[in-house]
Amino acid sequence: MVRLTRASLAGTGAEVAVGDASAPDLPAASFDVVASSLVLFLPDPRAALARWVALLCPGGRIGVTTFGAQSALWRELDGLLRPWMPPLDPRSAGPDGPFASDGAMESALATAGAMGVTTETWRMSLTFEGVADWLRFTRSVGQRAAWDAMTHDEAERVTDAAARMITEGADGSGGTIVWQDVRCTLGGR
């Protein structure tokens, strides 16, 4: 990603660096914008938010995307992979975590020092034509960690269960539609 980003920004004067999202080694009050796209799933997300807000210049803005509500079928399909997901998976954080609701994320960002905190939510719908589409999707996102942790037999059982769920959830047009809300929590300094 770093190599591709550097190539796409060549000649713009932009600097691309690799760092620790939990504790960025960057000067305080030196950024107009801090943006985090599904990165906040860290060992201590609240501490990371405080560090990120501290990076903002006066008048700077921060935007953090996290997962929101899901369709019942998406939740069930995710449940198939949950036993093999790492503990930092946001869906494993529970109802008291910062990812539990819009209000919880807004509170976490406000406690980190952001002002004027609001949340916007977008619904992302996907259509799976069959289990192969679901497999391709889950292996292209963070859920690939679950696949990497499974034995061959476990992967076959999960795939068979997903195939049944996707077939039963088909809408008559040949596909199965699932949705996931993505929230963007915004604030300023």
N, C-alpha and C positions, 0 to 999 in steps of 0.2 A: 504494500500500500504506500509506503514511504517513497519507494522508487517511482511508482506511477504518479504520485502526487507531485513530486519534484519535477518530473517530466512535463506534467500538464501545466505547472506554474512557471516553467522556465521563462526567463526574461521579464517577469513581473516584479522582481525585487522581493517577492515573498520568501520567507525562510521556513523550511520544513525540518522539524527535529523530532527525535524520539525521546519520550520522557515518561515519568511515573505519574499517572493520572491521580493517584492517591496523594502525592506530595510533589506537585510540580516545582521544579527548580527554576523559577522565573521571578523577575522582580515584581514586587507588590505595586498595585495601582498603575500598571503599565499597559493595560489592554482596554480597548473600547468595547470589544465583544468577546465573550467566552461562550462557545457552543459545544454541547455534548450530545451526541446522538447515540443513545443506548449504551453509554459507557459507565454510568454511575453505579453499576452493580459491582461495587468494591467492598473490601472487608469492613470499612467504616464510611458509608456514604455521606453521613452528616458531616464528618470531619473534612471529607473531600470537598463538599459544597462550601464550607467555610473558607477553605484555601482558595477555591475558584473565585468566590465573591471578592476576596482580598486582592485578586489580580486586577480587578476592574478599576479604571480611572473614575473619578467623579463623573456621573452622567453615563457611565458604561452600562451595558446590558448583558444579561446572561439568559441563555435558553437551554433547557435540559429536557431531552425526550426520555420517556419511560413507557412501559406497557400499562394499558388500562384494561377495561372489560373485554371479555371474549365471548364468542358464541358458545353455546353448550357443547357443540361438536368439537370446536377447536380446543376447548378445555379438556374434553375427554381424550382427544388425540394427544395433547400435551401430557396428560396423565400417564399415557403409555410409556413415555420417555423419562418421566420424573425420577423413578428409582435410580437412574444412572446419571442424573444431572449433578453437577458440582453444587456444593452448598451455597454458593453465591448467586445461584440462579434467582432472579427477582421473584419468580412465582413460588419460591420456597421460603420467602422471607416472612410470610404469615400476615395476619390481619393488623398487627401493631407496627409493622415496618413502614418505612417512608414510601414504599411503592404501593401500599394498600389502596389508596384512593387519591383523587385530585387534591382533596383537603390535606391529606398527609404529606403529599409532595410540596404543596404550597407552604405548609407549616415548616417543613424541613428547610426550604429555601429561605423563608423569612427568618428563621432562627439562625441561619448561617449569615445573616446580615443584609439580605436583599430587601429592597423596598418595592412597593407597588406590585406585589406578586400576583399573577393571574395564570390561568391554565386554559389552553386551547386543545381540543381533542379532534383527531381525525380517525375515521373508520377505514381500515384497510381490509378489503375483501379479496379473497382468493378463491378460485375455482379449481378443484382437483378433479381431473377427468378419470382418475383412478389412483391406486396406491402408488404407482410409479411417480406421479406428480408429487405426492406427499413425501415420498422418500427423497426425491431430488431437492425439494424445498428444505426439509429438516436437515439434510446433509450440507446445505449451503449457508446455514445460520448457526448460532451458538449451540443448537441442539445436536450438532455433529459430535459434541463431547459425549453425549449419551451413546451414540452409535459406536464411538471409539472404545467405550468402556464395556460393551456387551460381548458375550461369547457368540459364536455362530448360531447356536441353538436359541439363545435369548433373542437375537435379532430376527430369526425366523418366526418365533412366537409373536413378537411385537408387530412384525410386518403382516402376519396373518390376521391379527386382531384389528389392525388399522384398515386392512382391506375390507373386512366385514363392516366396520363402522362407516367407511366411505361409501360402500355399496348401499348400505341401509339409509344413508343420509342423502342419496342422490335426489335431485329435484325434478326428474323427468326429462330434463334437457340433455342428459348424458353427463352432467357434472354434479359435483357436490360443493356447495358454497359454504365457506367458513369466514368469520371476520374476527379481527383483533383491533381494538382501539389503541391508538398511540397518542399519548398526551405530551404536550409541550408546555412545560412550566417556565414562565418568563418572569424576570425581575430586573431590577436596576440598582445602581449605587449612586 
